[in-house]
Amino acid sequence: KIRIVRALRKLGEVVAMSGDGVNDAPALKEADIGIAMGITGTDVTKETAEMVLLDDRYTSIVKAVEQGRAIYENIGKFVNYLLSSNLAEVLILFTAMMIGFRDASGAVVMPLLATQILWINLITDGLPAIALGVDPVRKGIMEMPPRKPGEPVITKVMGFNILLIAVLIAAAVLFLFHQFLDEGETVARTVAFTAIVVFEMVRVTMIRTQYRLSVFSNLYLLGAILFSLLLQVGVVYLPIMNTIFKTAPLGTHHWIYMGIVTAAIFIIGMTTSNIFSKGKSDV
């Protein structure tokens, strides 16, 4: 059994070995994944194995692999979303300091305040990110080949995707901030603040689209997105929130501008990502 496992691994295969007796333990240890029988298996076999079948059914192996792949993908979505969003915020502040935006009086102004960044990271970022963790198992996940041992969570394709979206979001926010700076520092900052929230909600949709998941397949995520947007609307239009977050009510033309820029980010981001990832097994 050990010789068979070693031969398969030399051919580059990911090997799973099942067994229940003491004599199976060496082969289980040699395999990439050792699987022990939970009912008929010996204690030695169970201690050696990475997986123990409590019902001794081989169909449980398939279900476990399916759930494992789904969990791994959800971790990737979570990392992808948070890194691209947070990197965009860093680029916005860094680039704004380099450019040095100035208001009508000539004073240097920043697109975001500390309280606004805290609101984005704790509220609008957090809820959708948590909801991504309960994404359902997508169709065809078991048709994918096993990922290579030692492959990082952030692959080359994902790394490019994170950087691309972060740059697009940062550029879009800075453009909107500059566009409305003539209307006053508070209005321009409110547009930039709200635009980040809207862009990041769209970012979640973009990630799930790459995995061919529909918007309604995760009602928790849909609820988190709607709740985050509702909270942001409150920040924009409620007087008490205007005072706390130094925001101002926005007009129809502000939302139209944000809508156009959001559509542009979605189209450019999805098109470029699909071209780059064509022929790749990862997203």
N, C-alpha and C positions, 0 to 999 in steps of 0.2 A: 504494500500500500504506500509506503514511503517512497519507493522508487517511482511509482505512478505519479504521485504528487509532485516529486522533484522534476520529472520529465515534463509534466504539463507546465510547471512554473518556468522552466527553461525556454519553453515555446512562447512565453509571454502571457500565459493565461492567468486569470485570477481564480484560484482554486478554493473550493469549499469542500470539506471532508466531514462526513457524518459517521458516528460510531457509538457503540454502547459498552464495549468491553475494555478491559485493561490493555489488551493487545492493540486497540485502536488509538490509544493515547499518543504514541509517537507520531503517527500520521496526522492526527488532529493538530498537534503542535507545529508540524512542518507546513501545514496548509495555511493559506492566507486567512481563512476563517474556519475554525474548528467548531463542529456542531455536535453536541452530545444529546442523547435521549434522556429526557427528564424523568421518565417513569421506569424504564428498564436499564438505564445507564448506571454505571458504577460511579462511586465518588471520585475516583482518579480521573475518569473521563470528563466528568462535570467540571472539575477544577482546572483541567487542561484546556477545555474548550472556551471559545469566545461567546458562543451562543448555546443556550440550553432550551430544548423543546419541551415545554411542560406537558404537552399533549401527545408527544411522539409522532406528530403528523408532519409529513413533508410539505404539505400545503402551507403550513405555518411559516416555513422558510421563505416561500415566495411572498407571503404577506409582510413578513418582517423586512425583507429586502425592499419591498415597495414603500413601506412606511419610512424606512431609513433613507431612501433616495428622496422622498418628499420632504423630510426634515432637513436634509442637507441642502436641497434647493431653496427651502424657505430661509435658511441661514444665509445663503448667498444673496437672496433678494433683500433681506434685512441689511446686510453689509453694503450691498450696492446702493440702496436707497440712502442710508445714513451718510455714507462716505461722500457720495456725489452731492448731497444737500449741504453737508458741513463744509466740504471743500469749496463749494460755490460761495458760501458766506465768507470764508476766509479770503477768497479772491476778490470779492466785492469790497471788503474793507481795505485790503492791501492796495488794490488798484486805485480806490478812491483817495487814499493817502498819497499815492504817487501822482495822481492827476491834480489833486487839490481843488475840488469844486468850491466855488465862491458864490455867495448870494448877492443881492443887489447892493448891499453895503460894503461888499468886498471881503467879508469875513469868511473864513474857511468852514465848510459844512460837510458833515458825513451823512451817507445814505441811511444809516441805522444807528439807533441808540442802544445802550447796554440793556435796558429793560425790554426793548423790542427783540433783541437777539435771544434773551432769556425766554421770552414768550414763545418764540419760534421753536427753540430746542426742547422746551419742556412740554408744550401743549400741542402745537400743530405738527411737529415732527414725531413726537412720542406715540400718539394714538395710532396713526397709520402703521408705524414701524412695528408696534406690538401686534396689530391685526394681521400683518404679513406672516407672522409666525403660525397662524392657524389656516393658512391657505390650503385648499383641498389638494388631493393627489391628482395631477394632471393626466390626461389620456396619453398613452404611448410612453409613459415613463419607464416601463419595463422593457421597451424595445431599444432603449439606449444602451450602448456598450458600457461595461464597468469603467469608472474613471481610473486613471492611472494611479498606482500607489505613490503617495507622496505629493500628489498634485495639490497646489495651494487652493484655498477657497477663492482668492482673487486671481483669476486666470488672466492671460494677456488680453483676451477679448473683453472681459469684465473691466480690467484696468483702463483700457482705452475708452470703454463706454462711460466709466465714472468720470474720467478727465474731460471727455467731450461734453457731457451734459453739464458738468460744473462750469466749464468755460462759457457755454451757451447761456446758462442761467445768469452768471455774473455779468456777461456782456449785455444781456437783455435788461437786467435790473439797473445797471449804470446808465443805459440808454434812456430808460423811462425816467430815472431821477434827473438826468440832465434836461430831458425834454420838458419837464414841468417845473424846473427850478425857478423859472420866471414868475410862476404863480405863488411863490413863497416857499421858504424852507420846509414848513410844516406839511404843506400839500405834497411837495415832491417826495419828502421822506415817507409820508403815508402811502403814496403810490408804490414806492420801492418796497416798503414793508409788506404791503398787501400782495404785491406781485410775487415776492418770494414764496409766500404761503400758497398762492395759486399755482405757481410753477412746480412746487414740491408735491402738491396733490396730483398734478398731471404726471409728474415723474413716477409716482407709484403706478399709475395706469400704464405708462410706457414699459416699465419693468415687467408687469404681468402680461402685457401684450407679447413681449418677446418669448414668454413661456406658453403662449397660446391659451391664456385663461380669460374668460369673459368677466365683465365688470360685476355681474350678479352671482358669480360662483362663490364669492366670499362676502356674505352680508355683513359680517363684523367690520370688514375693511370699508365697505360702502358706507356703513354707519359712521365709522371713524372719520372718513373724508368729509361727509356732510356735516358732522358735528364740528370738525376743525374749521371748515369754511364758515359755518354759522357763528362760531366764536370770533372769527376774524371780522365778520360783518358787524358784530357787536362792538369790537374795538374801534371800528371806523365810524360808526353812527351813534353810539351811545355817548352822551355828554360826559358821564363819569369816567368812561374808558378813554375818551379823548384827553381828559385831564391827566390820567395816570400814565398813558403811553405817548402823550404829546402828539396826537394824531388829529386829523381834520376830516369831516365828511367829504366823500368824493362824488364827483358828478358823472353823468352818463359818458362823457367823452373820455374820462379816465378809464372806465371799464372797457370801453371799445378799444382803446389803445392796448390795454392788457390782454384782451381777447385776441387781437391780431398777433401780438408778439407771442402769446402762448401757442397759438396754432403754428406759427413759424418754428418755434422750438420743437414742438412735437414732430412736425414733418421732417425737419433737418435732422433731428436726433434719431428718429426711427430709420430714415433712409440711410444715413451714414453708418449706423450700427449694423443694419442688415447687410450692407455691402461688405463691411469689415469682417463680419462673422460668417459670411457665406462659406459653406464647406467645413465649418468648425462644428464640433460636437457640443461645445459649451456655449453658454449664453453671456 
